[in-house]
Amino acid sequence: MFQELLILNELVRDIASMTEKFDHRTIETKITPFPVRVQTNRDYLMQVIDHLIQNAIRYSNRDTSILIEVTQVNDSAIIQVCDRGDGIPQSQQALVFDPFHRIDPSRARATGGTGLGLTIVKTLIEKMGGTISLDSHPGAGTIFTLTLPTLGTQP
């Protein structure tokens, strides 16, 4: 796996800007003012972030914005993708990373997808030495949190 030095601040801003342009959705960013540096695979990370944003767009109301936050805590980079959609029922949260799992199978025709996206996201983030978790409350939305090792500690 080819790795390179990335500044997450710039990468996330670029992805948010492209998404706003092509998907016509408001993407808010809350990004720490100091550079968050990681050594990882750019293509994998872009695929992971893009998939989480596309899920947030797909499962939230058109008139709500998506929020992406980037920060660093000690030697960990934290990227959060937050939506204000329907949320994921507590009973389904542990299953969302399982292959072919759909929270509501009846939505498969309307929203597309195979139920593999979050499985791929989890596999890629783990290959990069990171983790993924979620926090969701029905009616309040979902936050996916990516954690990656950084190069250096926060200033």
N, CA, C and O atoms as a GROMACS GRO file, in nm:
protein
  620
    1MET      N    1   0.085  -0.118   0.000
    1MET     CA    2   0.000   0.000   0.000
    1MET      C    3   0.089   0.123   0.000
    1MET      O    4   0.167   0.143   0.093
    2PHE      N    5   0.077   0.205  -0.103
    2PHE     CA    6   0.155   0.328  -0.115
    2PHE      C    7   0.104   0.431  -0.014
    2PHE      O    8  -0.016   0.460  -0.010
    3GLN      N    9   0.193   0.485   0.066
    3GLN     CA   10   0.156   0.586   0.164
    3GLN      C   11   0.229   0.716   0.135
    3GLN      O   12   0.339   0.716   0.081
    4GLU      N   13   0.165   0.825   0.171
    4GLU     CA   14   0.227   0.956   0.154
    4GLU      C   15   0.183   1.046   0.268
    4GLU      O   16   0.084   1.020   0.336
    5LEU      N   17   0.259   1.152   0.288
    5LEU     CA   18   0.225   1.251   0.390
    5LEU      C   19   0.106   1.332   0.340
    5LEU      O   20   0.109   1.389   0.231
    6LEU      N   21   0.002   1.338   0.420
    6LEU     CA   22  -0.118   1.417   0.386
    6LEU      C   23  -0.147   1.515   0.498
    6LEU      O   24  -0.130   1.484   0.616
    7ILE      N   25  -0.192   1.632   0.460
    7ILE     CA   26  -0.245   1.730   0.555
    7ILE      C   27  -0.396   1.716   0.548
    7ILE      O   28  -0.457   1.753   0.447
    8LEU      N   29  -0.457   1.662   0.653
    8LEU     CA   30  -0.601   1.635   0.649
    8LEU      C   31  -0.684   1.761   0.630
    8LEU      O   32  -0.788   1.756   0.564
    9ASN      N   33  -0.640   1.872   0.684
    9ASN     CA   34  -0.714   1.997   0.672
    9ASN      C   35  -0.745   2.026   0.525
    9ASN      O   36  -0.859   2.054   0.488
   10GLU      N   37  -0.641   2.019   0.441
   10GLU     CA   38  -0.655   2.050   0.299
   10GLU      C   39  -0.737   1.943   0.226
   10GLU      O   40  -0.824   1.975   0.146
   11LEU      N   41  -0.708   1.819   0.255
   11LEU     CA   42  -0.778   1.709   0.189
   11LEU      C   43  -0.928   1.716   0.214
   11LEU      O   44  -1.008   1.702   0.122
   12VAL      N   45  -0.967   1.736   0.339
   12VAL     CA   46  -1.110   1.741   0.374
   12VAL      C   47  -1.176   1.864   0.311
   12VAL      O   48  -1.288   1.855   0.261
   13ARG      N   49  -1.109   1.977   0.314
   13ARG     CA   50  -1.165   2.098   0.248
   13ARG      C   51  -1.190   2.072   0.100
   13ARG      O   52  -1.294   2.109   0.047
   14ASP      N   53  -1.094   2.008   0.034
   14ASP     CA   54  -1.109   1.979  -0.109
   14ASP      C   55  -1.226   1.884  -0.136
   14ASP      O   56  -1.304   1.907  -0.228
   15ILE      N   57  -1.237   1.779  -0.056
   15ILE     CA   58  -1.348   1.684  -0.075
   15ILE      C   59  -1.482   1.754  -0.050
   15ILE      O   60  -1.577   1.733  -0.125
   16ALA      N   61  -1.490   1.835   0.055
   16ALA     CA   62  -1.614   1.907   0.085
   16ALA      C   63  -1.651   2.001  -0.029
   16ALA      O   64  -1.768   2.009  -0.067
   17SER      N   65  -1.554   2.071  -0.082
   17SER     CA   66  -1.579   2.164  -0.192
   17SER      C   67  -1.628   2.092  -0.317
   17SER      O   68  -1.722   2.136  -0.382
   18MET      N   69  -1.564   1.980  -0.351
   18MET     CA   70  -1.607   1.903  -0.468
   18MET      C   71  -1.747   1.848  -0.448
   18MET      O   72  -1.828   1.849  -0.542
   19THR      N   73  -1.777   1.801  -0.329
   19THR     CA   74  -1.910   1.745  -0.302
   19THR      C   75  -2.017   1.854  -0.316
   19THR      O   76  -2.122   1.830  -0.376
   20GLU      N   77  -1.990   1.971  -0.261
   20GLU     CA   78  -2.088   2.081  -0.274
   20GLU      C   79  -2.112   2.112  -0.421
   20GLU      O   80  -2.226   2.133  -0.463
   21LYS      N   81  -2.006   2.116  -0.497
   21LYS     CA   82  -2.016   2.151  -0.639
   21LYS      C   83  -2.095   2.047  -0.719
   21LYS      O   84  -2.182   2.082  -0.798
   22PHE      N   85  -2.064   1.920  -0.696
   22PHE     CA   86  -2.123   1.815  -0.780
   22PHE      C   87  -2.253   1.756  -0.726
   22PHE      O   88  -2.336   1.709  -0.803
   23ASP      N   89  -2.272   1.759  -0.595
   23ASP     CA   90  -2.392   1.702  -0.536
   23ASP      C   91  -2.493   1.808  -0.492
   23ASP      O   92  -2.602   1.776  -0.446
   24HIS      N   93  -2.455   1.934  -0.508
   24HIS     CA   94  -2.545   2.045  -0.474
   24HIS      C   95  -2.601   2.034  -0.333
   24HIS      O   96  -2.721   2.052  -0.311
   25ARG      N   97  -2.513   2.004  -0.238
   25ARG     CA   98  -2.549   1.997  -0.097
   25ARG      C   99  -2.454   2.085  -0.019
   25ARG      O  100  -2.338   2.101  -0.055
   26THR      N  101  -2.505   2.142   0.087
   26THR     CA  102  -2.420   2.224   0.173
   26THR      C  103  -2.338   2.134   0.263
   26THR      O  104  -2.392   2.051   0.337
   27ILE      N  105  -2.207   2.152   0.256
   27ILE     CA  106  -2.115   2.077   0.341
   27ILE      C  107  -2.045   2.180   0.430
   27ILE      O  108  -1.968   2.263   0.381
   28GLU      N  109  -2.070   2.172   0.558
   28GLU     CA  110  -2.002   2.259   0.654
   28GLU      C  111  -1.875   2.190   0.699
   28GLU      O  112  -1.871   2.068   0.711
   29THR      N  113  -1.772   2.268   0.724
   29THR     CA  114  -1.649   2.210   0.778
   29THR      C  115  -1.611   2.284   0.905
   29THR      O  116  -1.627   2.406   0.917
   30LYS      N  117  -1.561   2.208   0.998
   30LYS     CA  118  -1.507   2.263   1.122
   30LYS      C  119  -1.370   2.196   1.137
   30LYS      O  120  -1.359   2.081   1.180
   31ILE      N  121  -1.268   2.271   1.100
   31ILE     CA  122  -1.134   2.214   1.088
   31ILE      C  123  -1.038   2.290   1.178
   31ILE      O  124  -1.033   2.413   1.177
   32THR      N  125  -0.964   2.215   1.256
   32THR     CA  126  -0.867   2.275   1.347
   32THR      C  127  -0.771   2.367   1.271
   32THR      O  128  -0.739   2.338   1.156
   33PRO      N  129  -0.725   2.476   1.332
   33PRO     CA  130  -0.640   2.570   1.260
   33PRO      C  131  -0.496   2.521   1.237
   33PRO      O  132  -0.428   2.573   1.149
   34PHE      N  133  -0.450   2.423   1.314
   34PHE     CA  134  -0.314   2.373   1.293
   34PHE      C  135  -0.320   2.251   1.201
   34PHE      O  136  -0.418   2.177   1.202
   35PRO      N  137  -0.214   2.228   1.122
   35PRO     CA  138  -0.215   2.115   1.028
   35PRO      C  139  -0.216   1.980   1.099
   35PRO      O  140  -0.139   1.955   1.191
   36VAL      N  141  -0.305   1.894   1.052
   36VAL     CA  142  -0.314   1.757   1.104
   36VAL      C  143  -0.249   1.668   0.998
   36VAL      O  144  -0.302   1.651   0.888
   37ARG      N  145  -0.134   1.612   1.032
   37ARG     CA  146  -0.054   1.534   0.937
   37ARG      C  147  -0.070   1.384   0.962
   37ARG      O  148  -0.062   1.337   1.075
   38VAL      N  149  -0.092   1.312   0.852
   38VAL     CA  150  -0.098   1.166   0.860
   38VAL      C  151  -0.013   1.108   0.747
   38VAL      O  152   0.007   1.173   0.644
   39GLN      N  153   0.035   0.988   0.767
   39GLN     CA  154   0.107   0.914   0.664
   39GLN      C  155   0.016   0.798   0.625
   39GLN      O  156   0.005   0.700   0.700
   40THR      N  157  -0.048   0.808   0.509
   40THR     CA  158  -0.145   0.705   0.472
   40THR      C  159  -0.165   0.702   0.321
   40THR      O  160  -0.098   0.776   0.248
   41ASN      N  161  -0.255   0.620   0.275
   41ASN     CA  162  -0.286   0.607   0.133
   41ASN      C  163  -0.396   0.708   0.096
   41ASN      O  164  -0.509   0.698   0.144
   42ARG      N  165  -0.362   0.803   0.012
   42ARG     CA  166  -0.456   0.910  -0.028
   42ARG      C  167  -0.583   0.852  -0.092
   42ARG      O  168  -0.694   0.894  -0.058
   43ASP      N  169  -0.568   0.758  -0.182
   43ASP     CA  170  -0.684   0.703  -0.253
   43ASP      C  171  -0.780   0.634  -0.156
   43ASP      O  172  -0.902   0.654  -0.163
   44TYR      N  173  -0.725   0.553  -0.065
   44TYR     CA  174  -0.810   0.486   0.033
   44TYR      C  175  -0.885   0.588   0.119
   44TYR      O  176  -1.005   0.577   0.140
   45LEU      N  177  -0.810   0.688   0.168
   45LEU     CA  178  -0.872   0.785   0.257
   45LEU      C  179  -0.979   0.865   0.184
   45LEU      O  180  -1.085   0.892   0.240
   46MET      N  181  -0.953   0.905   0.061
   46MET     CA  182  -1.054   0.978  -0.015
   46MET      C  183  -1.178   0.892  -0.038
   46MET      O  184  -1.290   0.942  -0.030
   47GLN      N  185  -1.158   0.765  -0.068
   47GLN     CA  186  -1.272   0.675  -0.088
   47GLN      C  187  -1.354   0.662   0.040
   47GLN      O  188  -1.477   0.665   0.035
   48VAL      N  189  -1.288   0.649   0.153
   48VAL     CA  190  -1.357   0.636   0.282
   48VAL      C  191  -1.438   0.762   0.312
   48VAL      O  192  -1.557   0.753   0.343
   49ILE      N  193  -1.375   0.878   0.303
   49ILE     CA  194  -1.445   1.003   0.336
   49ILE      C  195  -1.559   1.027   0.238
   49ILE      O  196  -1.669   1.064   0.279
   50ASP      N  197  -1.534   1.005   0.109
   50ASP     CA  198  -1.640   1.026   0.010
   50ASP      C  199  -1.758   0.934   0.036
   50ASP      O  200  -1.873   0.976   0.026
   51HIS      N  201  -1.732   0.809   0.069
   51HIS     CA  202  -1.843   0.717   0.095
   51HIS      C  203  -1.926   0.763   0.215
   51HIS      O  204  -2.049   0.759   0.211
   52LEU      N  205  -1.859   0.805   0.321
   52LEU     CA  206  -1.933   0.851   0.440
   52LEU      C  207  -2.015   0.976   0.409
   52LEU      O  208  -2.128   0.990   0.457
   53ILE      N  209  -1.960   1.066   0.329
   53ILE     CA  210  -2.036   1.186   0.290
   53ILE      C  211  -2.155   1.147   0.203
   53ILE      O  212  -2.266   1.198   0.223
   54GLN      N  213  -2.133   1.057   0.107
   54GLN     CA  214  -2.244   1.016   0.020
   54GLN      C  215  -2.355   0.948   0.100
   54GLN      O  216  -2.473   0.969   0.072
   55ASN      N  217  -2.318   0.867   0.199
   55ASN     CA  218  -2.420   0.807   0.287
   55ASN      C  219  -2.495   0.916   0.362
   55ASN      O  220  -2.618   0.910   0.374
   56ALA      N  221  -2.422   1.014   0.414
   56ALA     CA  222  -2.486   1.122   0.489
   56ALA      C  223  -2.584   1.197   0.398
   56ALA      O  224  -2.694   1.233   0.442
   57ILE      N  225  -2.546   1.220   0.275
   57ILE     CA  226  -2.635   1.288   0.179
   57ILE      C  227  -2.756   1.201   0.151
   57ILE      O  228  -2.870   1.249   0.152
   58ARG      N  229  -2.734   1.073   0.126
   58ARG     CA  230  -2.841   0.980   0.088
   58ARG      C  231  -2.945   0.964   0.200
   58ARG      O  232  -3.065   0.951   0.172
   59TYR      N  233  -2.899   0.965   0.325
   59TYR     CA  234  -2.990   0.934   0.435
   59TYR      C  235  -3.028   1.054   0.520
   59TYR      O  236  -3.069   1.039   0.635
   60SER      N  237  -3.015   1.174   0.464
   60SER     CA  238  -3.061   1.292   0.536
   60SER      C  239  -3.144   1.380   0.442
   60SER      O  240  -3.137   1.365   0.320
   61ASN      N  241  -3.219   1.469   0.500
   61ASN     CA  242  -3.306   1.556   0.421
   61ASN      C  243  -3.224   1.651   0.334
   61ASN      O  244  -3.118   1.699   0.374
   62ARG      N  245  -3.276   1.677   0.217
   62ARG     CA  246  -3.206   1.763   0.120
   62ARG      C  247  -3.179   1.903   0.174
   62ARG      O  248  -3.081   1.966   0.134
   63ASP      N  249  -3.263   1.951   0.263
   63ASP     CA  250  -3.247   2.088   0.313
   63ASP      C  251  -3.155   2.099   0.434
   63ASP      O  252  -3.138   2.208   0.490
   64THR      N  253  -3.094   1.988   0.476
   64THR     CA  254  -3.000   1.993   0.589
   64THR      C  255  -2.858   1.982   0.538
   64THR      O  256  -2.832   1.920   0.435
   65SER      N  257  -2.767   2.042   0.610
   65SER     CA  258  -2.627   2.036   0.570
   65SER      C  259  -2.559   1.914   0.634
   65SER      O  260  -2.609   1.856   0.730
   66ILE      N  261  -2.446   1.880   0.578
   66ILE     CA  262  -2.360   1.774   0.631
   66ILE      C  263  -2.242   1.847   0.697
   66ILE      O  264  -2.192   1.945   0.642
   67LEU      N  265  -2.199   1.799   0.812
   67LEU     CA  266  -2.087   1.860   0.882
   67LEU      C  267  -1.970   1.763   0.883
   67LEU      O  268  -1.986   1.644   0.913
   68ILE      N  269  -1.852   1.814   0.849
   68ILE     CA  270  -1.730   1.736   0.857
   68ILE      C  271  -1.636   1.810   0.952
   68ILE      O  272  -1.606   1.928   0.932
   69GLU      N  273  -1.590   1.740   1.054
   69GLU     CA  274  -1.498   1.799   1.151
   69GLU      C  275  -1.364   1.727   1.145
   69GLU      O  276  -1.358   1.605   1.129
   70VAL      N  277  -1.256   1.805   1.156
   70VAL     CA  278  -1.122   1.750   1.162
   70VAL      C  279  -1.051   1.811   1.282
   70VAL      O  280  -1.049   1.933   1.299
   71THR      N  281  -0.995   1.725   1.365
   71THR     CA  282  -0.919   1.771   1.480
   71THR      C  283  -0.810   1.669   1.510
   71THR      O  284  -0.802   1.564   1.446
   72GLN      N  285  -0.729   1.701   1.608
   72GLN     CA  286  -0.626   1.609   1.654
   72GLN      C  287  -0.628   1.605   1.805
   72GLN      O  288  -0.632   1.709   1.870
   73VAL      N  289  -0.626   1.486   1.860
   73VAL     CA  290  -0.618   1.465   2.005
   73VAL      C  291  -0.494   1.380   2.030
   73VAL      O  292  -0.488   1.264   1.991
   74ASN      N  293  -0.395   1.440   2.095
   74ASN     CA  294  -0.267   1.374   2.119
   74ASN      C  295  -0.208   1.327   1.987
   74ASN      O  296  -0.178   1.410   1.901
   75ASP      N  297  -0.191   1.197   1.968
   75ASP     CA  298  -0.133   1.146   1.844
   75ASP      C  299  -0.236   1.080   1.753
   75ASP      O  300  -0.203   0.990   1.675
   76SER      N  301  -0.360   1.126   1.763
   76SER     CA  302  -0.468   1.072   1.679
   76SER      C  303  -0.538   1.183   1.601
   76SER      O  304  -0.578   1.285   1.657
   77ALA      N  305  -0.552   1.160   1.472
   77ALA     CA  306  -0.633   1.248   1.387
   77ALA      C  307  -0.776   1.198   1.395
   77ALA      O  308  -0.802   1.078   1.388
   78ILE      N  309  -0.870   1.291   1.410
   78ILE     CA  310  -1.012   1.257   1.421
   78ILE      C  311  -1.086   1.327   1.307
   78ILE      O  312  -1.079   1.449   1.293
   79ILE      N  313  -1.157   1.247   1.227
   79ILE     CA  314  -1.243   1.300   1.122
   79ILE      C  315  -1.384   1.253   1.154
   79ILE      O  316  -1.407   1.133   1.170
   80GLN      N  317  -1.478   1.347   1.163
   80GLN     CA  318  -1.617   1.310   1.189
   80GLN      C  319  -1.704   1.358   1.073
   80GLN      O  320  -1.693   1.473   1.029
   81VAL      N  321  -1.790   1.270   1.026
   81VAL     CA  322  -1.890   1.304   0.924
   81VAL      C  323  -2.025   1.292   0.991
   81VAL      O  324  -2.066   1.185   1.035
   82CYS      N  325  -2.095   1.406   0.999
   82CYS     CA  326  -2.219   1.415   1.076
   82CYS      C  327  -2.336   1.452   0.985
   82CYS      O  328  -2.327   1.545   0.904
   83ASP      N  329  -2.446   1.380   1.000
   83ASP     CA  330  -2.568   1.418   0.929
   83ASP      C  331  -2.679   1.441   1.031
   83ASP      O  332  -2.666   1.408   1.150
   84ARG      N  333  -2.786   1.497   0.984
   84ARG     CA  334  -2.902   1.522   1.070
   84ARG      C  335  -3.022   1.445   1.016
   84ARG      O  336  -3.134   1.496   1.010
   85GLY      N  337  -2.995   1.321   0.976
   85GLY     CA  338  -3.098   1.236   0.916
   85GLY      C  339  -3.179   1.162   1.020
   85GLY      O  340  -3.191   1.204   1.135
   86ASP      N  341  -3.235   1.049   0.976
   86ASP     CA  342  -3.323   0.969   1.062
   86ASP      C  343  -3.248   0.896   1.172
   86ASP      O  344  -3.309   0.857   1.272
   87GLY      N  345  -3.119   0.878   1.155
   87GLY     CA  346  -3.041   0.802   1.253
   87GLY      C  347  -3.053   0.653   1.230
   87GLY      O  348  -3.131   0.608   1.147
   88ILE      N  349  -2.976   0.579   1.305
   88ILE     CA  350  -2.972   0.433   1.295
   88ILE      C  351  -3.022   0.376   1.426
   88ILE      O  352  -2.971   0.412   1.532
   89PRO      N  353  -3.122   0.288   1.423
   89PRO     CA  354  -3.172   0.230   1.548
   89PRO      C  355  -3.059   0.162   1.626
   89PRO      O  356  -2.970   0.101   1.567
   90GLN      N  357  -3.063   0.172   1.756
   90GLN     CA  358  -2.961   0.113   1.843
   90GLN      C  359  -2.939  -0.034   1.812
   90GLN      O  360  -2.825  -0.081   1.812
   91SER      N  361  -3.045  -0.107   1.784
   91SER     CA  362  -3.035  -0.251   1.758
   91SER      C  363  -2.960  -0.282   1.628
   91SER      O  364  -2.912  -0.394   1.610
   92GLN      N  365  -2.948  -0.185   1.539
   92GLN     CA  366  -2.882  -0.206   1.410
   92GLN      C  367  -2.738  -0.154   1.406
   92GLN      O  368  -2.663  -0.187   1.314
   93GLN      N  369  -2.699  -0.073   1.504
   93GLN     CA  370  -2.570  -0.005   1.496
   93GLN      C  371  -2.452  -0.100   1.492
   93GLN      O  372  -2.356  -0.073   1.420
   94ALA      N  373  -2.455  -0.208   1.565
   94ALA     CA  374  -2.343  -0.303   1.566
   94ALA      C  375  -2.333  -0.380   1.434
   94ALA      O  376  -2.231  -0.443   1.406
   95LEU      N  377  -2.439  -0.377   1.354
   95LEU     CA  378  -2.443  -0.456   1.231
   95LEU      C  379  -2.408  -0.379   1.105
   95LEU      O  380  -2.388  -0.440   0.999
   96VAL      N  381  -2.399  -0.246   1.113
   96VAL     CA  382  -2.385  -0.166   0.990
   96VAL      C  383  -2.257  -0.194   0.913
   96VAL      O  384  -2.250  -0.165   0.794
   97PHE      N  385  -2.155  -0.248   0.978
   97PHE     CA  386  -2.029  -0.278   0.908
   97PHE      C  387  -2.025  -0.421   0.855
   97PHE      O  388  -1.927  -0.461   0.792
   98ASP      N  389  -2.132  -0.499   0.879
   98ASP     CA  390  -2.139  -0.636   0.829
   98ASP      C  391  -2.172  -0.635   0.679
   98ASP      O  392  -2.252  -0.554   0.634
   99PRO      N  393  -2.109  -0.726   0.602
   99PRO     CA  394  -2.138  -0.731   0.458
   99PRO      C  395  -2.286  -0.756   0.430
   99PRO      O  396  -2.350  -0.838   0.495
  100PHE      N  397  -2.337  -0.684   0.332
  100PHE     CA  398  -2.473  -0.696   0.279
  100PHE      C  399  -2.582  -0.656   0.378
  100PHE      O  400  -2.701  -0.675   0.350
  101HIS      N  401  -2.544  -0.600   0.492
  101HIS     CA  402  -2.646  -0.558   0.589
  101HIS      C  403  -2.711  -0.428   0.543
  101HIS      O  404  -2.642  -0.331   0.511
  102ARG      N  405  -2.843  -0.427   0.541
  102ARG     CA  406  -2.921  -0.307   0.511
  102ARG      C  407  -3.011  -0.282   0.632
  102ARG      O  408  -3.080  -0.372   0.678
  103ILE      N  409  -3.010  -0.160   0.681
  103ILE     CA  410  -3.094  -0.127   0.797
  103ILE      C  411  -3.240  -0.146   0.763
  103ILE      O  412  -3.317  -0.203   0.841
  104ASP      N  413  -3.278  -0.097   0.647
  104ASP     CA  414  -3.415  -0.111   0.600
  104ASP      C  415  -3.408  -0.167   0.458
  104ASP      O  416  -3.391  -0.091   0.363
  105PRO      N  417  -3.421  -0.299   0.442
  105PRO     CA  418  -3.406  -0.360   0.310
  105PRO      C  419  -3.500  -0.301   0.206
  105PRO      O  420  -3.469  -0.305   0.086
  106SER      N  421  -3.613  -0.248   0.246
  106SER     CA  422  -3.708  -0.191   0.150
  106SER      C  423  -3.652  -0.065   0.084
  106SER      O  424  -3.699  -0.025  -0.022
  107ARG      N  425  -3.552  -0.001   0.147
  107ARG     CA  426  -3.493   0.120   0.090
  107ARG      C  427  -3.392   0.089  -0.019
  107ARG      O  428  -3.348   0.179  -0.090
  108ALA      N  429  -3.354  -0.038  -0.034
  108ALA     CA  430  -3.250  -0.075  -0.130
  108ALA      C  431  -3.286  -0.030  -0.271
  108ALA      O  432  -3.200   0.020  -0.344
  109ARG      N  433  -3.411  -0.046  -0.311
  109ARG     CA  434  -3.451  -0.004  -0.445
  109ARG      C  435  -3.448   0.147  -0.459
  109ARG      O  436  -3.407   0.199  -0.562
  110ALA      N  437  -3.491   0.217  -0.356
  110ALA     CA  438  -3.499   0.363  -0.363
  110ALA      C  439  -3.362   0.429  -0.357
  110ALA      O  440  -3.338   0.527  -0.428
  111THR      N  441  -3.273   0.378  -0.274
  111THR     CA  442  -3.145   0.445  -0.253
  111THR      C  443  -3.029   0.377  -0.322
  111THR      O  444  -2.920   0.433  -0.329
  112GLY      N  445  -3.050   0.257  -0.373
  112GLY     CA  446  -2.942   0.184  -0.439
  112GLY      C  447  -2.846   0.126  -0.337
  112GLY      O  448  -2.869   0.132  -0.217
  113GLY      N  449  -2.738   0.069  -0.388
  113GLY     CA  450  -2.637   0.012  -0.301
  113GLY      C  451  -2.659  -0.136  -0.276
  113GLY      O  452  -2.766  -0.191  -0.301
  114THR      N  453  -2.552  -0.197  -0.227
  114THR     CA  454  -2.554  -0.342  -0.205
  114THR      C  455  -2.539  -0.380  -0.058
  114THR      O  456  -2.552  -0.496  -0.022
  115GLY      N  457  -2.511  -0.281   0.026
  115GLY     CA  458  -2.484  -0.311   0.165
  115GLY      C  459  -2.338  -0.346   0.190
  115GLY      O  460  -2.305  -0.404   0.293
  116LEU      N  461  -2.250  -0.312   0.096
  116LEU     CA  462  -2.107  -0.338   0.111
  116LEU      C  463  -2.026  -0.214   0.144
  116LEU      O  464  -1.911  -0.225   0.188
  117GLY      N  465  -2.082  -0.097   0.125
  117GLY     CA  466  -2.006   0.027   0.139
  117GLY      C  467  -1.937   0.044   0.273
  117GLY      O  468  -1.817   0.070   0.277
  118LEU      N  469  -2.011   0.028   0.382
  118LEU     CA  470  -1.950   0.047   0.514
  118LEU      C  471  -1.854  -0.066   0.550
  118LEU      O  472  -1.762  -0.047   0.630
  119THR      N  473  -1.876  -0.184   0.492
  119THR     CA  474  -1.781  -0.294   0.512
  119THR      C  475  -1.648  -0.258   0.447
  119THR      O  476  -1.542  -0.279   0.506
  120ILE      N  477  -1.654  -0.203   0.327
  120ILE     CA  478  -1.532  -0.160   0.257
  120ILE      C  479  -1.465  -0.046   0.331
  120ILE      O  480  -1.343  -0.045   0.347
  121VAL      N  481  -1.544   0.050   0.378
  121VAL     CA  482  -1.491   0.163   0.454
  121VAL      C  483  -1.413   0.112   0.576
  121VAL      O  484  -1.301   0.157   0.601
  122LYS      N  485  -1.472   0.021   0.650
  122LYS     CA  486  -1.406  -0.032   0.770
  122LYS      C  487  -1.277  -0.105   0.734
  122LYS      O  488  -1.175  -0.088   0.801
  123THR      N  489  -1.280  -0.186   0.629
  123THR     CA  490  -1.161  -0.258   0.585
  123THR      C  491  -1.049  -0.161   0.547
  123THR      O  492  -0.935  -0.180   0.587
  124LEU      N  493  -1.082  -0.057   0.470
  124LEU     CA  494  -0.981   0.039   0.426
  124LEU      C  495  -0.923   0.117   0.544
  124LEU      O  496  -0.802   0.135   0.552
  125ILE      N  497  -1.009   0.164   0.634
  125ILE     CA  498  -0.959   0.244   0.746
  125ILE      C  499  -0.870   0.158   0.835
  125ILE      O  500  -0.771   0.208   0.889
  126GLU      N  501  -0.902   0.031   0.852
  126GLU     CA  502  -0.817  -0.059   0.931
  126GLU      C  503  -0.684  -0.086   0.861
  126GLU      O  504  -0.581  -0.098   0.927
  127LYS      N  505  -0.684  -0.095   0.726
  127LYS     CA  506  -0.559  -0.111   0.652
  127LYS      C  507  -0.469   0.011   0.670
  127LYS      O  508  -0.347  -0.001   0.661
  128MET      N  509  -0.528   0.127   0.696
  128MET     CA  510  -0.452   0.249   0.717
  128MET      C  511  -0.409   0.265   0.863
  128MET      O  512  -0.350   0.366   0.901
  129GLY      N  513  -0.440   0.164   0.946
  129GLY     CA  514  -0.401   0.171   1.087
  129GLY      C  515  -0.498   0.248   1.173
  129GLY      O  516  -0.464   0.287   1.285
  130GLY      N  517  -0.619   0.270   1.122
  130GLY     CA  518  -0.718   0.349   1.195
  130GLY      C  519  -0.837   0.268   1.241
  130GLY      O  520  -0.841   0.145   1.228
  131THR      N  521  -0.934   0.340   1.295
  131THR     CA  522  -1.058   0.279   1.341
  131THR      C  523  -1.175   0.364   1.293
  131THR      O  524  -1.159   0.480   1.256
  132ILE      N  525  -1.292   0.304   1.296
  132ILE     CA  526  -1.416   0.375   1.265
  132ILE      C  527  -1.520   0.337   1.370
  132ILE      O  528  -1.528   0.222   1.412
  133SER      N  529  -1.599   0.434   1.409
  133SER     CA  530  -1.709   0.409   1.502
  133SER      C  531  -1.825   0.499   1.463
  133SER      O  532  -1.811   0.588   1.379
  134LEU      N  533  -1.939   0.475   1.526
  134LEU     CA  534  -2.054   0.560   1.498
  134LEU      C  535  -2.129   0.590   1.626
  134LEU      O  536  -2.127   0.515   1.724
  135ASP      N  537  -2.196   0.703   1.622
  135ASP     CA  538  -2.285   0.745   1.729
  135ASP      C  539  -2.412   0.792   1.659
  135ASP      O  540  -2.407   0.885   1.579
  136SER      N  541  -2.524   0.729   1.689
  136SER     CA  542  -2.647   0.762   1.619
  136SER      C  543  -2.765   0.758   1.714
  136SER      O  544  -2.774   0.675   1.805
  137HIS      N  545  -2.856   0.851   1.690
  137HIS     CA  546  -2.977   0.858   1.770
  137HIS      C  547  -3.094   0.879   1.674
  137HIS      O  548  -3.096   0.977   1.599
  138PRO      N  549  -3.191   0.788   1.675
  138PRO     CA  550  -3.306   0.802   1.586
  138PRO      C  551  -3.367   0.942   1.594
  138PRO      O  552  -3.396   0.993   1.702
  139GLY      N  553  -3.387   1.002   1.478
  139GLY     CA  554  -3.444   1.135   1.468
  139GLY      C  555  -3.343   1.247   1.482
  139GLY      O  556  -3.376   1.363   1.456
  140ALA      N  557  -3.220   1.216   1.524
  140ALA     CA  558  -3.120   1.320   1.546
  140ALA      C  559  -2.999   1.308   1.454
  140ALA      O  560  -2.917   1.400   1.448
  141GLY      N  561  -2.986   1.199   1.381
  141GLY     CA  562  -2.875   1.185   1.288
  141GLY      C  563  -2.768   1.090   1.336
  141GLY      O  564  -2.779   1.025   1.440
  142THR      N  565  -2.661   1.084   1.255
  142THR     CA  566  -2.552   0.990   1.278
  142THR      C  567  -2.419   1.061   1.262
  142THR      O  568  -2.403   1.148   1.177
  143ILE      N  569  -2.324   1.022   1.346
  143ILE     CA  570  -2.186   1.071   1.337
  143ILE      C  571  -2.096   0.950   1.320
  143ILE      O  572  -2.091   0.862   1.406
  144PHE      N  573  -2.024   0.946   1.208
  144PHE     CA  574  -1.920   0.846   1.188
  144PHE      C  575  -1.788   0.911   1.224
  144PHE      O  576  -1.758   1.020   1.177
  145THR      N  577  -1.709   0.844   1.308
  145THR     CA  578  -1.581   0.897   1.353
  145THR      C  579  -1.468   0.806   1.306
  145THR      O  580  -1.463   0.687   1.336
  146LEU      N  581  -1.376   0.868   1.230
  146LEU     CA  582  -1.255   0.800   1.185
  146LEU      C  583  -1.140   0.846   1.273
  146LEU      O  584  -1.129   0.965   1.303
  147THR      N  585  -1.056   0.754   1.313
  147THR     CA  586  -0.937   0.787   1.390
  147THR      C  587  -0.817   0.727   1.319
  147THR      O  588  -0.815   0.608   1.287
  148LEU      N  589  -0.716   0.811   1.295
  148LEU     CA  590  -0.593   0.767   1.229
  148LEU      C  591  -0.474   0.815   1.310
  148LEU      O  592  -0.481   0.920   1.375
  149PRO      N  593  -0.363   0.739   1.309
  149PRO     CA  594  -0.242   0.788   1.376
  149PRO      C  595  -0.185   0.908   1.302
  149PRO      O  596  -0.187   0.913   1.179
  150THR      N  597  -0.134   1.004   1.376
  150THR     CA  598  -0.076   1.124   1.316
  150THR      C  599   0.076   1.116   1.317
  150THR      O  600   0.136   1.031   1.383
  151LEU      N  601   0.135   1.208   1.243
  151LEU     CA  602   0.279   1.228   1.247
  151LEU      C  603   0.302   1.348   1.339
  151LEU      O  604   0.285   1.462   1.297
  152GLY      N  605   0.338   1.322   1.460
  152GLY     CA  606   0.359   1.430   1.556
  152GLY      C  607   0.236   1.452   1.640
  152GLY      O  608   0.125   1.416   1.602
  153THR      N  609   0.258   1.512   1.755
  153THR     CA  610   0.147   1.543   1.845
  153THR      C  611   0.098   1.684   1.818
  153THR      O  612   0.166   1.764   1.754
  154GLN      N  613  -0.021   1.713   1.867
  154GLN     CA  614  -0.079   1.844   1.842
  154GLN      C  615   0.003   1.952   1.912
  154GLN      O  616   0.060   1.929   2.019
  155PRO      N  617   0.007   2.070   1.851
  155PRO     CA  618   0.084   2.180   1.910
  155PRO      C  619   0.024   2.231   2.039
  155PRO      O  620   0.079   2.323   2.100
   0.00000   0.00000   0.00000
